[in-house]
Amino acid sequence: MIAGAFGSHGLKGRLDPGQLQAWHTAANYAIFNGIALFAISLHPRFAAHRFAGPAIAAGGLVFSSSIFVLTLNRDRFRFLGPITPMGGAAMIAG
């Protein structure tokens, strides 16, 4: 929620529309990951699962944070570009 609000208010006018859209995508996925982790924690079979929760949490962290960093400074952190899909794959696997 904070990342989305920061993008809407703090970064408006500082980023081009494409960068702002990427920021909002990362913020939305962070929220969806929180909802998914909550749902998994309520399920009796998956609450203690060794893979699902950690994969969603780690994948969400890698996916969203790499987009946040790339949005703010793509030239300096270009190496994060190929890492973003790995975070997405981990979320899907979870």
FENMOTA-V974867 format. One record per residue. N is the residue number from 1. RES is the residue in three letters. SS is DSSP state (@ for helix, = for strand, . for the rest). BURIAL is b if it has 16 or more other ideal C-beta (glycine too) atoms within 10 Angstrom, else e. Layout:
[[N | RES | SS | BURIAL] [N | RES | SS | BURIAL]]
This chain:
[[1 | MET | . | e] [2 | ILE | @ | e] [3 | ALA | @ | b] [4 | GLY | @ | e] [5 | ALA | @ | e] [6 | PHE | @ | e] [7 | GLY | @ | b] [8 | SER | @ | e] [9 | HIS | @ | e] [10 | GLY | @ | e] [11 | LEU | . | e] [12 | LYS | . | e] [13 | GLY | . | e] [14 | ARG | . | e] [15 | LEU | . | b] [16 | ASP | . | e] [17 | PRO | @ | e] [18 | GLY | @ | e] [19 | GLN | @ | b] [20 | LEU | @ | b] [21 | GLN | @ | e] [22 | ALA | @ | b] [23 | TRP | @ | b] [24 | HIS | @ | b] [25 | THR | @ | e] [26 | ALA | @ | b] [27 | ALA | @ | b] [28 | ASN | @ | e] [29 | TYR | @ | b] [30 | ALA | @ | b] [31 | ILE | @ | e] [32 | PHE | @ | e] [33 | ASN | @ | b] [34 | GLY | @ | e] [35 | ILE | @ | e] [36 | ALA | @ | b] [37 | LEU | @ | b] [38 | PHE | @ | e] [39 | ALA | @ | e] [40 | ILE | @ | b] [41 | SER | @ | e] [42 | LEU | @ | e] [43 | HIS | . | e] [44 | PRO | . | e] [45 | ARG | . | e] [46 | PHE | . | e] [47 | ALA | . | e] [48 | ALA | . | e] [49 | HIS | . | e] [50 | ARG | . | e] [51 | PHE | . | e] [52 | ALA | @ | b] [53 | GLY | @ | b] [54 | PRO | @ | e] [55 | ALA | @ | b] [56 | ILE | @ | b] [57 | ALA | @ | b] [58 | ALA | @ | e] [59 | GLY | @ | b] [60 | GLY | @ | b] [61 | LEU | @ | e] [62 | VAL | @ | b] [63 | PHE | @ | b] [64 | SER | @ | b] [65 | SER | @ | b] [66 | SER | @ | b] [67 | ILE | @ | b] [68 | PHE | @ | b] [69 | VAL | @ | b] [70 | LEU | @ | b] [71 | THR | @ | b] [72 | LEU | @ | e] [73 | ASN | . | e] [74 | ARG | . | e] [75 | ASP | . | e] [76 | ARG | . | e] [77 | PHE | . | e] [78 | ARG | @ | e] [79 | PHE | @ | e] [80 | LEU | @ | b] [81 | GLY | @ | e] [82 | PRO | @ | e] [83 | ILE | @ | e] [84 | THR | @ | b] [85 | PRO | @ | e] [86 | MET | @ | e] [87 | GLY | @ | b] [88 | GLY | @ | b] [89 | ALA | @ | e] [90 | ALA | @ | b] [91 | MET | @ | b] [92 | ILE | @ | e] [93 | ALA | @ | e] [94 | GLY | . | b]]
